[in-house]
């Protein structure tokens, strides 16, 4: 069964949409789509003065152009007309054999087709069907209206932009951003207490996250937990996702110590919060930034109340 969700034009790339592609790179290089199967796309590129490097060999960049063009066209053909469009995230290429003339042929097949990402593998061969290059392209799927679609979202479940829950914004200082999560500091100086909030809208439970986001959340949780325990000499790490009062998914990370005010009981509701003094908060940020320099590029901000509710 064919994987395509849109029609395709066989011929020069510029014929696919002449108004936009007339001056595109593929048209200038003579790149052509010559065949489409149920699960692959095939195109050719001449090895000539437009695609050779100074030593007379096919330029590695030209191979990448062929690979990305085929992978990108294939990815867009796998998205329904009202489902958005694909843009490149990352491409790599292994150049295995040189080519000096003639035509090289690329064949693109998908390794993964998801709501948010696709991965395509492209094999490029010379006229003797010898492998010249193997490339892998990862693309992101974007909605035309700029709205992100969750991996497990329903057809009509378009998410709104991420916003921090007002209670979290009131109770915490924003320290910075990890690749997935916003990093918060709870305004209670009695405990080294940070919170990770995945920057995904309308998420209340971990199982609602896409698989890749779940893996990333675990990785960021491990990184934060290790940093808190190391920097603040913790004896036990408490990690919890409660959400009874604040439904937005957030993960508490608390480095507990045998001599902290609540030990060994949970910290919630046992003692009134003690707000950070400015110098103490700055000291906390400086110490943690040594362990998490990639996350903490800026200073904390916001002035929360003294009775956290999350």
C-alpha positions as CSV (number, residue, x, y, z in Angstrom):
1,X,0.0,0.0,0.0
2,X,1.4,3.4,-1.0
3,X,2.4,5.7,1.9
4,X,1.8,8.9,0.0
5,X,-1.0,11.4,1.0
6,X,-0.4,13.9,-1.8
7,X,0.0,13.8,-5.6
8,X,3.5,13.9,-7.0
9,X,4.8,15.3,-10.3
10,X,7.4,13.2,-12.1
11,X,9.9,15.3,-13.9
12,X,12.2,18.3,-13.0
13,X,11.8,19.5,-9.5
14,X,10.8,23.0,-10.9
15,X,7.7,21.5,-12.5
16,X,6.3,20.5,-9.1
17,X,5.6,24.2,-8.3
18,X,7.1,26.4,-11.0
19,X,6.2,29.6,-9.3
20,X,8.4,28.8,-6.2
21,X,10.9,26.3,-7.6
22,X,12.0,28.0,-10.8
23,X,15.1,29.5,-9.1
24,X,15.6,26.8,-6.5
25,X,18.8,24.9,-6.1
26,X,17.4,21.6,-7.5
27,X,16.3,23.3,-10.7
28,X,19.8,25.0,-11.2
29,X,21.6,21.6,-10.7
30,X,19.3,19.7,-13.1
31,X,17.8,17.5,-10.3
32,X,14.9,15.4,-11.5
33,X,12.4,13.1,-9.8
34,X,12.2,10.2,-12.2
35,X,10.3,7.5,-10.3
36,X,7.9,7.0,-7.4
37,X,7.0,3.6,-5.9
38,X,4.7,2.7,-3.1
39,X,7.3,3.5,-0.4
40,X,10.2,5.2,-2.2
41,X,11.1,8.2,-4.3
42,X,13.9,8.2,-6.9
43,X,15.7,11.1,-8.5
44,X,18.8,11.9,-10.6
45,X,21.5,14.5,-10.6
46,X,24.0,15.0,-13.4
47,X,27.7,15.0,-12.6
48,X,28.9,18.1,-14.5
49,X,30.5,21.5,-14.1
50,X,27.6,22.6,-11.8
51,X,28.0,19.7,-9.4
52,X,31.8,18.9,-9.4
53,X,34.3,20.2,-7.0
54,X,37.7,21.7,-8.2
55,X,39.3,18.2,-8.5
56,X,36.7,17.0,-11.0
57,X,34.8,14.8,-8.6
58,X,31.1,15.0,-7.6
59,X,30.9,17.5,-4.8
60,X,29.8,16.0,-1.5
61,X,27.5,18.9,-1.0
62,X,25.8,18.1,-4.3
63,X,25.1,14.6,-3.0
64,X,23.6,16.2,0.1
65,X,21.4,18.4,-2.1
66,X,20.1,15.3,-3.9
67,X,19.5,13.5,-0.6
68,X,17.8,16.3,1.1
69,X,15.6,17.2,-1.9
70,X,14.4,13.6,-2.2
71,X,13.9,13.1,1.5
72,X,12.1,16.5,1.9
73,X,9.8,15.9,-1.1
74,X,9.1,12.4,0.2
75,X,8.4,13.7,3.7
76,X,6.0,16.3,2.4
77,X,4.2,13.7,0.3
78,X,3.5,11.8,3.5
79,X,1.7,14.7,5.1
80,X,-2.0,15.4,4.2
81,X,-2.6,18.7,2.4
82,X,-4.1,20.2,5.5
83,X,-1.6,18.6,7.9
84,X,1.3,21.0,7.5
85,X,4.7,20.7,6.0
86,X,8.2,19.2,6.6
87,X,11.4,21.0,7.2
88,X,14.9,19.6,7.6
89,X,16.3,19.2,11.1
90,X,19.6,17.2,10.5
91,X,21.3,15.5,7.6
92,X,24.4,13.3,7.6
93,X,26.2,11.7,4.6
94,X,28.8,9.0,4.2
95,X,30.6,9.5,0.8
96,X,31.7,6.0,-0.2
97,X,32.9,6.3,-3.8
98,X,33.7,9.2,-6.2
99,X,31.9,10.0,-9.4
100,X,33.4,12.1,-12.2
101,X,30.7,12.1,-14.9
102,X,27.4,10.8,-16.0
103,X,24.4,10.7,-13.7
104,X,23.9,9.6,-10.1
105,X,20.6,8.3,-8.9
106,X,19.2,8.7,-5.4
107,X,16.5,6.5,-3.8
108,X,14.8,7.7,-0.7
109,X,12.9,5.5,1.7
110,X,11.4,6.3,5.1
111,X,12.7,4.8,8.3
112,X,10.2,6.5,10.5
113,X,7.0,8.5,9.8
114,X,5.6,10.2,12.8
115,X,3.3,13.2,13.6
116,X,6.2,15.4,14.6
117,X,9.3,13.9,12.9
118,X,10.3,11.7,10.0
119,X,13.6,10.0,9.2
120,X,14.5,9.1,5.6
121,X,17.5,7.1,4.3
122,X,18.8,7.9,0.8
123,X,21.1,5.7,-1.2
124,X,22.9,7.4,-4.1
125,X,24.4,5.2,-6.9
126,X,26.4,5.8,-10.1
127,X,25.4,4.5,-13.5
128,X,27.0,1.1,-12.7
129,X,24.8,0.9,-9.6
130,X,27.7,1.3,-7.3
131,X,27.0,3.0,-4.0
132,X,28.4,6.5,-4.0
133,X,26.8,7.9,-0.9
134,X,24.5,6.9,2.0
135,X,22.6,9.8,3.7
136,X,20.1,10.0,6.5
137,X,17.7,13.0,6.8
138,X,15.6,13.9,9.8
139,X,12.7,16.4,9.2
140,X,10.3,18.1,11.5
141,X,6.6,18.3,10.7
142,X,5.1,21.7,11.3
143,X,1.6,22.8,11.1
144,X,0.8,25.5,8.5
145,X,-0.6,27.7,11.3
146,X,2.4,27.2,13.5
147,X,0.6,25.0,16.1
148,X,2.4,22.0,17.5
149,X,0.7,18.6,17.3
150,X,1.4,16.1,20.1
151,X,2.4,12.6,19.1
152,X,-0.6,11.2,20.8
153,X,-3.0,14.0,20.0
154,X,-6.3,13.4,18.3
155,X,-7.1,14.7,14.8
156,X,-8.8,17.8,16.2
157,X,-6.6,18.1,19.3
158,X,-4.4,21.0,18.2
159,X,-2.4,22.3,21.1
160,X,-2.1,25.9,22.1
161,X,1.3,27.5,23.0
162,X,2.9,26.4,26.2
163,X,2.4,28.7,29.2
164,X,3.5,28.1,32.8
165,X,0.6,27.5,35.2
166,X,-0.1,30.7,37.2
167,X,0.5,28.9,40.6
168,X,3.9,27.6,39.5
169,X,4.8,31.1,38.2
170,X,3.8,32.5,41.6
171,X,5.5,29.9,43.8
172,X,8.8,29.6,41.9
173,X,11.7,31.4,40.3
174,X,12.3,30.5,36.6
175,X,16.0,29.5,36.4
176,X,16.3,28.5,32.7
177,X,15.3,25.9,30.1
178,X,16.5,22.4,29.4
179,X,15.9,21.0,25.9
180,X,12.4,19.9,27.0
181,X,11.6,21.4,30.4
182,X,11.5,24.7,32.1
183,X,13.6,24.6,35.2
184,X,12.1,26.2,38.3
185,X,13.3,26.9,41.8
186,X,10.7,26.5,44.6
187,X,10.8,29.6,46.8
188,X,11.4,27.7,50.0
189,X,15.0,28.1,51.2
190,X,14.7,25.1,53.6
191,X,15.3,22.6,50.8
192,X,17.2,22.4,47.5
193,X,14.0,22.1,45.6
194,X,13.7,22.4,41.8
195,X,10.9,21.6,39.4
196,X,10.9,20.4,35.8
197,X,7.9,21.5,33.7
198,X,7.8,20.0,30.1
199,X,7.2,22.8,27.7
200,X,4.3,21.1,26.1
201,X,0.8,22.5,26.2
202,X,-2.2,20.7,27.8
203,X,-0.2,17.9,29.4
204,X,-1.2,16.7,32.8
205,X,0.3,13.2,32.9
206,X,3.6,11.6,31.8
207,X,1.8,9.1,29.6
208,X,0.3,11.9,27.6
209,X,3.8,12.9,26.3
210,X,5.1,11.6,23.0
211,X,7.6,8.7,23.4
212,X,10.6,10.9,22.6
213,X,9.5,13.5,25.1
214,X,9.1,10.8,27.8
215,X,12.6,9.7,27.2
216,X,13.9,13.3,27.3
217,X,12.0,14.0,30.5
218,X,13.7,11.0,32.1
219,X,17.1,12.1,30.9
220,X,16.6,15.7,32.2
221,X,15.2,14.3,35.5
222,X,18.3,12.2,36.0
223,X,20.6,15.1,35.1
224,X,18.9,17.5,37.5
225,X,18.7,15.0,40.3
226,X,22.4,14.1,40.1
227,X,23.3,17.8,40.0
228,X,21.2,18.6,43.1
229,X,22.6,15.7,45.1
230,X,26.2,16.5,44.2
231,X,26.0,20.3,44.7
232,X,24.0,20.3,47.9
233,X,25.3,17.1,49.4
234,X,21.9,15.4,49.6
235,X,21.3,12.1,51.5
236,X,18.2,11.2,49.5
237,X,16.5,12.5,46.4
238,X,12.8,12.9,46.4
239,X,11.1,13.0,43.0
240,X,7.4,13.4,42.7
241,X,4.7,14.4,40.2
242,X,1.5,15.2,42.2
243,X,-0.6,17.7,40.4
244,X,-3.6,17.6,42.7
245,X,-3.7,21.3,43.0
246,X,-1.7,22.3,39.9
247,X,-2.8,20.0,37.0
248,X,0.0,21.0,34.6
249,X,2.6,18.2,34.5
250,X,5.5,19.1,36.7
251,X,8.2,17.0,38.4
252,X,9.5,18.0,41.9
253,X,13.2,17.2,42.6
254,X,14.2,17.7,46.3
255,X,17.6,16.9,47.7
256,X,16.7,15.8,51.2
257,X,19.2,15.8,54.1
258,X,19.0,14.0,57.4
259,X,19.0,17.3,59.2
260,X,16.4,19.2,57.1
261,X,13.3,20.5,58.9
262,X,10.9,17.8,57.6
263,X,13.1,14.7,57.6
264,X,12.1,11.9,57.2
265,X,8.5,13.1,56.4
266,X,7.5,14.6,53.0
267,X,8.1,18.3,52.7
268,X,4.6,19.3,51.7
269,X,2.6,21.1,54.3
270,X,4.8,20.2,57.2
271,X,6.4,23.6,57.8
272,X,5.6,27.1,56.3
273,X,7.8,28.0,53.4
274,X,10.7,30.3,54.0
275,X,11.2,32.6,51.1
276,X,14.7,33.0,49.7
277,X,16.7,36.2,50.5
278,X,18.1,37.7,47.4
279,X,21.7,36.7,48.2
280,X,20.7,33.2,49.1
281,X,18.8,32.8,45.8
282,X,21.8,34.1,43.9
283,X,24.1,31.7,45.7
284,X,21.8,28.8,44.9
285,X,21.8,29.7,41.2
286,X,25.5,30.2,41.0
287,X,26.2,26.8,42.6
288,X,23.7,24.9,40.5
289,X,24.9,26.6,37.3
290,X,28.3,25.0,37.8
291,X,26.7,21.6,37.4
292,X,24.2,22.7,34.8
293,X,25.9,25.3,32.6
294,X,24.0,24.2,29.5
295,X,20.6,25.0,31.2
296,X,21.3,28.0,33.3
297,X,22.3,30.7,30.9
298,X,20.4,33.5,32.6
299,X,19.5,34.8,36.0
300,X,16.4,33.7,37.9
301,X,13.5,36.1,38.0
302,X,10.0,36.6,39.5
303,X,9.1,37.3,43.1
304,X,6.7,34.6,44.4
305,X,4.7,34.5,47.6
306,X,5.8,32.5,50.6
307,X,3.3,29.7,50.7
308,X,3.7,27.4,47.7
309,X,0.6,25.5,46.7
310,X,1.9,23.1,44.0
